């Protein structure tokens, strides 16, 4: 269930986000979710949902912020196992 949070935002922040106060709430939510995703609090699919975006749009949004998708040794091993199972490696 969504919660309403009231936050006072300095004018400089509003200007940095494009200066349109009517678009401020969704922009702040998207950025907050992106940071929380990058910190490992949500899966990519959860974060996209919380940000109100499709999975692919959220991935593109992360890229626009310079936030990559974590890809470590575990993910590499899983991908290699999948490729082997499919006979592609």
N, CA, C and O atoms as a GROMACS GRO file, in nm:
protein
  356
    1UNK      N    1   0.084  -0.118   0.000
    1UNK     CA    2   0.000   0.000   0.000
    1UNK      C    3   0.089   0.124   0.000
    1UNK      O    4   0.177   0.137   0.085
    2UNK      N    5   0.067   0.216  -0.094
    2UNK     CA    6   0.150   0.336  -0.101
    2UNK      C    7   0.133   0.424   0.023
    2UNK      O    8   0.026   0.432   0.082
    3UNK      N    9   0.240   0.489   0.058
    3UNK     CA   10   0.240   0.585   0.168
    3UNK      C   11   0.266   0.723   0.111
    3UNK      O   12   0.338   0.737   0.012
    4UNK      N   13   0.208   0.823   0.171
    4UNK     CA   14   0.233   0.961   0.130
    4UNK      C   15   0.335   1.020   0.225
    4UNK      O   16   0.320   1.014   0.347
    5UNK      N   17   0.440   1.078   0.168
    5UNK     CA   18   0.546   1.140   0.246
    5UNK      C   19   0.560   1.284   0.196
    5UNK      O   20   0.568   1.308   0.076
    6UNK      N   21   0.563   1.376   0.288
    6UNK     CA   22   0.578   1.517   0.252
    6UNK      C   23   0.722   1.557   0.278
    6UNK      O   24   0.774   1.540   0.389
    7UNK      N   25   0.786   1.610   0.175
    7UNK     CA   26   0.926   1.649   0.184
    7UNK      C   27   0.941   1.789   0.127
    7UNK      O   28   0.890   1.818   0.019
    8UNK      N   29   1.009   1.875   0.200
    8UNK     CA   30   1.039   2.008   0.148
    8UNK      C   31   1.164   1.996   0.062
    8UNK      O   32   1.266   1.944   0.106
    9UNK      N   33   1.153   2.045  -0.062
    9UNK     CA   34   1.262   2.033  -0.157
    9UNK      C   35   1.314   2.172  -0.191
    9UNK      O   36   1.238   2.260  -0.229
   10UNK      N   37   1.446   2.192  -0.177
   10UNK     CA   38   1.502   2.322  -0.212
   10UNK      C   39   1.477   2.355  -0.360
   10UNK      O   40   1.473   2.266  -0.444
   11UNK      N   41   1.462   2.481  -0.389
   11UNK     CA   42   1.437   2.526  -0.526
   11UNK      C   43   1.545   2.477  -0.622
   11UNK      O   44   1.516   2.445  -0.737
   12UNK      N   45   1.669   2.470  -0.576
   12UNK     CA   46   1.779   2.424  -0.661
   12UNK      C   47   1.757   2.279  -0.705
   12UNK      O   48   1.795   2.242  -0.816
   13UNK      N   49   1.698   2.198  -0.619
   13UNK     CA   50   1.669   2.058  -0.655
   13UNK      C   51   1.559   2.054  -0.760
   13UNK      O   52   1.568   1.978  -0.857
   14UNK      N   53   1.457   2.136  -0.742
   14UNK     CA   54   1.348   2.142  -0.840
   14UNK      C   55   1.405   2.184  -0.976
   14UNK      O   56   1.370   2.126  -1.078
   15UNK      N   57   1.492   2.284  -0.976
   15UNK     CA   58   1.553   2.330  -1.101
   15UNK      C   59   1.641   2.222  -1.163
   15UNK      O   60   1.642   2.205  -1.285
   16UNK      N   61   1.715   2.149  -1.080
   16UNK     CA   62   1.802   2.043  -1.131
   16UNK      C   63   1.722   1.930  -1.195
   16UNK      O   64   1.771   1.859  -1.283
   17UNK      N   65   1.599   1.915  -1.152
   17UNK     CA   66   1.511   1.811  -1.207
   17UNK      C   67   1.422   1.864  -1.318
   17UNK      O   68   1.326   1.798  -1.357
   18UNK      N   69   1.453   1.980  -1.369
   18UNK     CA   70   1.380   2.033  -1.484
   18UNK      C   71   1.288   2.149  -1.453
   18UNK      O   72   1.231   2.208  -1.545
   19UNK      N   73   1.272   2.184  -1.326
   19UNK     CA   74   1.195   2.302  -1.289
   19UNK      C   75   1.044   2.288  -1.295
   19UNK      O   76   0.973   2.386  -1.277
   20UNK      N   77   0.993   2.168  -1.320
   20UNK     CA   78   0.848   2.148  -1.327
   20UNK      C   79   0.801   2.077  -1.201
   20UNK      O   80   0.817   1.956  -1.186
   21UNK      N   81   0.744   2.153  -1.112
   21UNK     CA   82   0.700   2.097  -0.984
   21UNK      C   83   0.597   1.987  -1.000
   21UNK      O   84   0.592   1.895  -0.918
   22UNK      N   85   0.514   1.994  -1.103
   22UNK     CA   86   0.411   1.893  -1.124
   22UNK      C   87   0.472   1.757  -1.156
   22UNK      O   88   0.409   1.654  -1.134
   23UNK      N   89   0.595   1.756  -1.209
   23UNK     CA   90   0.663   1.631  -1.244
   23UNK      C   91   0.764   1.588  -1.137
   23UNK      O   92   0.832   1.488  -1.153
   24UNK      N   93   0.772   1.664  -1.031
   24UNK     CA   94   0.873   1.640  -0.928
   24UNK      C   95   0.854   1.506  -0.857
   24UNK      O   96   0.951   1.431  -0.842
   25UNK      N   97   0.735   1.475  -0.812
   25UNK     CA   98   0.713   1.353  -0.733
   25UNK      C   99   0.754   1.227  -0.809
   25UNK      O  100   0.827   1.145  -0.753
   26UNK      N  101   0.710   1.207  -0.935
   26UNK     CA  102   0.753   1.085  -1.004
   26UNK      C  103   0.903   1.082  -1.030
   26UNK      O  104   0.963   0.974  -1.028
   27UNK      N  105   0.964   1.198  -1.056
   27UNK     CA  106   1.108   1.202  -1.079
   27UNK      C  107   1.185   1.165  -0.953
   27UNK      O  108   1.282   1.089  -0.959
   28UNK      N  109   1.143   1.219  -0.840
   28UNK     CA  110   1.210   1.189  -0.713
   28UNK      C  111   1.192   1.041  -0.679
   28UNK      O  112   1.286   0.976  -0.634
   29UNK      N  113   1.072   0.988  -0.699
   29UNK     CA  114   1.048   0.847  -0.671
   29UNK      C  115   1.136   0.758  -0.758
   29UNK      O  116   1.198   0.664  -0.708
   30UNK      N  117   1.144   0.787  -0.889
   30UNK     CA  118   1.228   0.707  -0.980
   30UNK      C  119   1.373   0.709  -0.936
   30UNK      O  120   1.439   0.605  -0.934
   31UNK      N  121   1.424   0.826  -0.901
   31UNK     CA  122   1.564   0.835  -0.860
   31UNK      C  123   1.589   0.764  -0.728
   31UNK      O  124   1.691   0.698  -0.710
   32UNK      N  125   1.496   0.777  -0.635
   32UNK     CA  126   1.510   0.708  -0.507
   32UNK      C  127   1.511   0.557  -0.528
   32UNK      O  128   1.595   0.487  -0.471
   33UNK      N  129   1.419   0.507  -0.608
   33UNK     CA  130   1.413   0.363  -0.634
   33UNK      C  131   1.540   0.317  -0.704
   33UNK      O  132   1.591   0.210  -0.673
   34UNK      N  133   1.592   0.397  -0.797
   34UNK     CA  134   1.716   0.361  -0.868
   34UNK      C  135   1.832   0.347  -0.771
   34UNK      O  136   1.911   0.253  -0.781
   35UNK      N  137   1.843   0.440  -0.678
   35UNK     CA  138   1.952   0.434  -0.580
   35UNK      C  139   1.933   0.312  -0.488
   35UNK      O  140   2.030   0.242  -0.458
   36UNK      N  141   1.812   0.289  -0.444
   36UNK     CA  142   1.786   0.174  -0.357
   36UNK      C  143   1.812   0.043  -0.431
   36UNK      O  144   1.860  -0.054  -0.372
   37UNK      N  145   1.780   0.039  -0.560
   37UNK     CA  146   1.812  -0.079  -0.641
   37UNK      C  147   1.964  -0.098  -0.647
   37UNK      O  148   2.015  -0.208  -0.627
   38UNK      N  149   2.036   0.012  -0.675
   38UNK     CA  150   2.182   0.004  -0.686
   38UNK      C  151   2.246  -0.041  -0.555
   38UNK      O  152   2.352  -0.103  -0.555
   39UNK      N  153   2.182  -0.010  -0.444
   39UNK     CA  154   2.232  -0.051  -0.312
   39UNK      C  155   2.193  -0.195  -0.279
   39UNK      O  156   2.234  -0.248  -0.175
   40UNK      N  157   2.113  -0.259  -0.366
   40UNK     CA  158   2.078  -0.398  -0.346
   40UNK      C  159   1.951  -0.424  -0.266
   40UNK      O  160   1.929  -0.536  -0.221
   41UNK      N  161   1.868  -0.323  -0.249
   41UNK     CA  162   1.745  -0.340  -0.171
   41UNK      C  163   1.633  -0.408  -0.249
   41UNK      O  164   1.545  -0.470  -0.189
   42UNK      N  165   1.634  -0.395  -0.382
   42UNK     CA  166   1.528  -0.451  -0.465
   42UNK      C  167   1.587  -0.526  -0.583
   42UNK      O  168   1.699  -0.499  -0.626
   43UNK      N  169   1.510  -0.620  -0.634
   43UNK     CA  170   1.547  -0.682  -0.762
   43UNK      C  171   1.517  -0.581  -0.872
   43UNK      O  172   1.448  -0.482  -0.850
   44UNK      N  173   1.569  -0.608  -0.989
   44UNK     CA  174   1.545  -0.518  -1.102
   44UNK      C  175   1.396  -0.510  -1.134
   44UNK      O  176   1.344  -0.402  -1.161
   45UNK      N  177   1.329  -0.624  -1.131
   45UNK     CA  178   1.186  -0.626  -1.161
   45UNK      C  179   1.106  -0.550  -1.054
   45UNK      O  180   1.014  -0.475  -1.088
   46UNK      N  181   1.140  -0.568  -0.927
   46UNK     CA  182   1.072  -0.493  -0.820
   46UNK      C  183   1.093  -0.344  -0.837
   46UNK      O  184   0.999  -0.265  -0.829
   47UNK      N  185   1.218  -0.305  -0.860
   47UNK     CA  186   1.251  -0.162  -0.872
   47UNK      C  187   1.175  -0.099  -0.989
   47UNK      O  188   1.122   0.011  -0.976
   48UNK      N  189   1.170  -0.168  -1.101
   48UNK     CA  190   1.096  -0.115  -1.216
   48UNK      C  191   0.950  -0.093  -1.179
   48UNK      O  192   0.891   0.009  -1.213
   49UNK      N  193   0.892  -0.190  -1.110
   49UNK     CA  194   0.752  -0.179  -1.069
   49UNK      C  195   0.732  -0.061  -0.974
   49UNK      O  196   0.639   0.018  -0.991
   50UNK      N  197   0.818  -0.049  -0.874
   50UNK     CA  198   0.806   0.060  -0.777
   50UNK      C  199   0.824   0.195  -0.843
   50UNK      O  200   0.764   0.294  -0.800
   51UNK      N  201   0.906   0.201  -0.946
   51UNK     CA  202   0.930   0.327  -1.018
   51UNK      C  203   0.819   0.357  -1.118
   51UNK      O  204   0.816   0.465  -1.178
   52UNK      N  205   0.727   0.261  -1.136
   52UNK     CA  206   0.618   0.282  -1.231
   52UNK      C  207   0.664   0.274  -1.375
   52UNK      O  208   0.608   0.340  -1.463
   53UNK      N  209   0.766   0.191  -1.400
   53UNK     CA  210   0.822   0.180  -1.533
   53UNK      C  211   0.825   0.033  -1.576
   53UNK      O  212   0.816  -0.057  -1.492
   54UNK      N  213   0.837   0.011  -1.706
   54UNK     CA  214   0.854  -0.125  -1.752
   54UNK      C  215   0.996  -0.169  -1.716
   54UNK      O  216   1.083  -0.087  -1.688
   55UNK      N  217   1.017  -0.299  -1.717
   55UNK     CA  218   1.149  -0.356  -1.689
   55UNK      C  219   1.255  -0.295  -1.780
   55UNK      O  220   1.361  -0.252  -1.734
   56UNK      N  221   1.225  -0.291  -1.912
   56UNK     CA  222   1.322  -0.241  -2.010
   56UNK      C  223   1.342  -0.091  -1.998
   56UNK      O  224   1.455  -0.044  -2.010
   57UNK      N  225   1.236  -0.016  -1.973
   57UNK     CA  226   1.250   0.129  -1.955
   57UNK      C  227   1.332   0.160  -1.830
   57UNK      O  228   1.412   0.254  -1.830
   58UNK      N  229   1.312   0.081  -1.725
   58UNK     CA  230   1.389   0.105  -1.603
   58UNK      C  231   1.537   0.076  -1.626
   58UNK      O  232   1.623   0.148  -1.576
   59UNK      N  233   1.567  -0.031  -1.701
   59UNK     CA  234   1.706  -0.062  -1.732
   59UNK      C  235   1.770   0.055  -1.809
   59UNK      O  236   1.883   0.094  -1.782
   60UNK      N  237   1.696   0.110  -1.904
   60UNK     CA  238   1.745   0.224  -1.981
   60UNK      C  239   1.763   0.346  -1.890
   60UNK      O  240   1.860   0.420  -1.902
   61UNK      N  241   1.668   0.365  -1.798
   61UNK     CA  242   1.676   0.476  -1.703
   61UNK      C  243   1.801   0.463  -1.615
   61UNK      O  244   1.871   0.562  -1.592
   62UNK      N  245   1.829   0.343  -1.567
   62UNK     CA  246   1.950   0.322  -1.487
   62UNK      C  247   2.074   0.363  -1.565
   62UNK      O  248   2.163   0.428  -1.512
   63UNK      N  249   2.078   0.324  -1.692
   63UNK     CA  250   2.191   0.361  -1.777
   63UNK      C  251   2.204   0.511  -1.792
   63UNK      O  252   2.315   0.564  -1.794
   64UNK      N  253   2.091   0.580  -1.804
   64UNK     CA  254   2.096   0.726  -1.819
   64UNK      C  255   2.150   0.794  -1.695
   64UNK      O  256   2.202   0.906  -1.701
   65UNK      N  257   2.138   0.726  -1.580
   65UNK     CA  258   2.190   0.780  -1.454
   65UNK      C  259   2.334   0.734  -1.428
   65UNK      O  260   2.396   0.774  -1.330
   66UNK      N  261   2.386   0.650  -1.518
   66UNK     CA  262   2.520   0.596  -1.498
   66UNK      C  263   2.524   0.483  -1.397
   66UNK      O  264   2.631   0.450  -1.345
   67UNK      N  265   2.408   0.423  -1.370
   67UNK     CA  266   2.401   0.311  -1.278
   67UNK      C  267   2.386   0.184  -1.359
   67UNK      O  268   2.286   0.163  -1.426
   68UNK      N  269   2.485   0.100  -1.352
   68UNK     CA  270   2.479  -0.025  -1.426
   68UNK      C  271   2.404  -0.131  -1.350
   68UNK      O  272   2.364  -0.113  -1.235
   69UNK      N  273   2.385  -0.242  -1.416
   69UNK     CA  274   2.320  -0.356  -1.355
   69UNK      C  275   2.431  -0.443  -1.296
   69UNK      O  276   2.522  -0.483  -1.368
   70UNK      N  277   2.424  -0.472  -1.166
   70UNK     CA  278   2.531  -0.551  -1.104
   70UNK      C  279   2.550  -0.684  -1.175
   70UNK      O  280   2.454  -0.758  -1.198
   71UNK      N  281   2.672  -0.714  -1.210
   71UNK     CA  282   2.703  -0.839  -1.278
   71UNK      C  283   2.835  -0.888  -1.222
   71UNK      O  284   2.942  -0.839  -1.257
   72UNK      N  285   2.824  -0.985  -1.135
   72UNK     CA  286   2.943  -1.037  -1.068
   72UNK      C  287   2.974  -1.179  -1.108
   72UNK      O  288   2.920  -1.231  -1.206
   73UNK      N  289   3.060  -1.241  -1.031
   73UNK     CA  290   3.104  -1.378  -1.059
   73UNK      C  291   2.986  -1.476  -1.059
   73UNK      O  292   2.980  -1.566  -1.142
   74UNK      N  293   2.895  -1.459  -0.966
   74UNK     CA  294   2.779  -1.548  -0.957
   74UNK      C  295   2.696  -1.542  -1.085
   74UNK      O  296   2.658  -1.646  -1.140
   75UNK      N  297   2.668  -1.420  -1.133
   75UNK     CA  298   2.590  -1.404  -1.254
   75UNK      C  299   2.663  -1.462  -1.376
   75UNK      O  300   2.601  -1.522  -1.463
   76UNK      N  301   2.794  -1.442  -1.380
   76UNK     CA  302   2.874  -1.498  -1.489
   76UNK      C  303   2.864  -1.651  -1.490
   76UNK      O  304   2.843  -1.711  -1.596
   77UNK      N  305   2.880  -1.713  -1.374
   77UNK     CA  306   2.871  -1.858  -1.364
   77UNK      C  307   2.734  -1.909  -1.407
   77UNK      O  308   2.723  -2.011  -1.474
   78UNK      N  309   2.629  -1.838  -1.367
   78UNK     CA  310   2.493  -1.877  -1.405
   78UNK      C  311   2.474  -1.867  -1.556
   78UNK      O  312   2.415  -1.955  -1.618
   79UNK      N  313   2.525  -1.760  -1.615
   79UNK     CA  314   2.513  -1.742  -1.760
   79UNK      C  315   2.593  -1.849  -1.835
   79UNK      O  316   2.546  -1.901  -1.936
   80UNK      N  317   2.711  -1.881  -1.786
   80UNK     CA  318   2.792  -1.984  -1.850
   80UNK      C  319   2.722  -2.120  -1.842
   80UNK      O  320   2.722  -2.196  -1.939
   81UNK      N  321   2.662  -2.150  -1.728
   81UNK     CA  322   2.590  -2.277  -1.712
   81UNK      C  323   2.471  -2.282  -1.808
   81UNK      O  324   2.444  -2.387  -1.868
   82UNK      N  325   2.402  -2.172  -1.824
   82UNK     CA  326   2.289  -2.167  -1.918
   82UNK      C  327   2.337  -2.188  -2.060
   82UNK      O  328   2.276  -2.264  -2.135
   83UNK      N  329   2.445  -2.122  -2.099
   83UNK     CA  330   2.499  -2.138  -2.234
   83UNK      C  331   2.543  -2.281  -2.260
   83UNK      O  332   2.523  -2.334  -2.369
   84UNK      N  333   2.604  -2.343  -2.159
   84UNK     CA  334   2.646  -2.484  -2.174
   84UNK      C  335   2.524  -2.574  -2.190
   84UNK      O  336   2.522  -2.664  -2.274
   85UNK      N  337   2.421  -2.550  -2.107
   85UNK     CA  338   2.299  -2.630  -2.114
   85UNK      C  339   2.232  -2.617  -2.251
   85UNK      O  340   2.172  -2.713  -2.300
   86UNK      N  341   2.243  -2.501  -2.311
   86UNK     CA  342   2.183  -2.478  -2.443
   86UNK      C  343   2.274  -2.521  -2.557
   86UNK      O  344   2.238  -2.513  -2.674
   87UNK      N  345   2.395  -2.568  -2.520
   87UNK     CA  346   2.490  -2.614  -2.622
   87UNK      C  347   2.556  -2.501  -2.699
   87UNK      O  348   2.603  -2.520  -2.811
   88UNK      N  349   2.560  -2.383  -2.639
   88UNK     CA  350   2.618  -2.267  -2.705
   88UNK      C  351   2.759  -2.233  -2.655
   88UNK      O  352   2.822  -2.138  -2.701
   89UNK      N  353   2.807  -2.313  -2.561
   89UNK     CA  354   2.941  -2.290  -2.506
   89UNK      C  355   3.013  -2.421  -2.491
   89UNK      O  356   3.128  -2.424  -2.446
   0.00000   0.00000   0.00000
